[in-house]
Amino acid sequence: MFEVLVYVYENYWQGDACPELPRLGRKLSAAGFDAEEIQDALVWLEGLNIAAQGTQISFENAAPTEAAESSEASVHHSANSAFTPQSANSLRIYSVAEQVHLGAESLGFVSFLEASGVLPPHMREIVIDRAMAAPGDPVTLDDLKIIVLMVYWSFGEEPDALILDELCDDTEFRLGH
């Protein structure tokens, strides 16, 4: 599934240029991807589209003073996704299921992105949601990086150059100074 997601990211780097999911499925099939991988990726992308659209609609409907507060908003998982401002002193507690499925390395990376100021709470929640919908137990760090890229992609944003380097660079053989 992640190979399909990388292909979508690379070929439709502007999220709005991506065709509707049925047409995308045909294009992916023509590109030679396995039908099961395509189906898994399309289901995953549909969940991503729903989450991103729900976030954008909520921000658009917020009053001007609420919109400024909403930049620090977090997503609550319910049928009616609602945004509430996140206090600067708030703390995200991960459920046992999230800890098991994401693993320490992926959770540490999410924490790093948050601390760097490049992953706002509403995007963090979508990353966690989509990671929970991804295969693997735990989700590998490389797969989580693809998920983060896809979340940025769904918002039509490109991460900061240094963060993009961190997301795309293979750090396995990097030497620390």
Rosetta blueprint (number, residue, H / E / L):
1 M L
2 F H
3 E H
4 V H
5 L H
6 V H
7 Y H
8 V H
9 Y H
10 E H
11 N H
12 Y L
13 W L
14 Q L
15 G H
16 D H
17 A H
18 C L
19 P L
20 E L
21 L H
22 P H
23 R H
24 L H
25 G H
26 R H
27 K H
28 L H
29 S H
30 A H
31 A L
32 G L
33 F L
34 D L
35 A H
36 E H
37 E H
38 I H
39 Q H
40 D H
41 A H
42 L H
43 V H
44 W H
45 L H
46 E H
47 G H
48 L H
49 N H
50 I H
51 A H
52 A H
53 Q H
54 G H
55 T H
56 Q H
57 I H
58 S H
59 F H
60 E H
61 N H
62 A L
63 A L
64 P H
65 T H
66 E H
67 A H
68 A H
69 E H
70 S H
71 S L
72 E L
73 A E
74 S E
75 V E
76 H L
77 H L
78 S L
79 A L
80 N L
81 S L
82 A L
83 F E
84 T E
85 P E
86 Q L
87 S L
88 A L
89 N L
90 S L
91 L L
92 R L
93 I L
94 Y L
95 S L
96 V H
97 A H
98 E H
99 Q H
100 V H
101 H H
102 L H
103 G H
104 A H
105 E H
106 S H
107 L H
108 G H
109 F H
110 V H
111 S H
112 F H
113 L H
114 E H
115 A H
116 S L
117 G L
118 V L
119 L L
120 P L
121 P H
122 H H
123 M H
124 R H
125 E H
126 I H
127 V H
128 I H
129 D H
130 R H
131 A H
132 M H
133 A L
134 A L
135 P L
136 G L
137 D L
138 P L
139 V L
140 T L
141 L H
142 D H
143 D H
144 L H
145 K H
146 I H
147 I H
148 V H
149 L H
150 M H
151 V H
152 Y H
153 W H
154 S H
155 F L
156 G L
157 E L
158 E L
159 P L
160 D L
161 A H
162 L H
163 I H
164 L H
165 D H
166 E H
167 L H
168 C H
169 D L
170 D L
171 T H
172 E H
173 F H
174 R L
175 L L
176 G L
177 H L
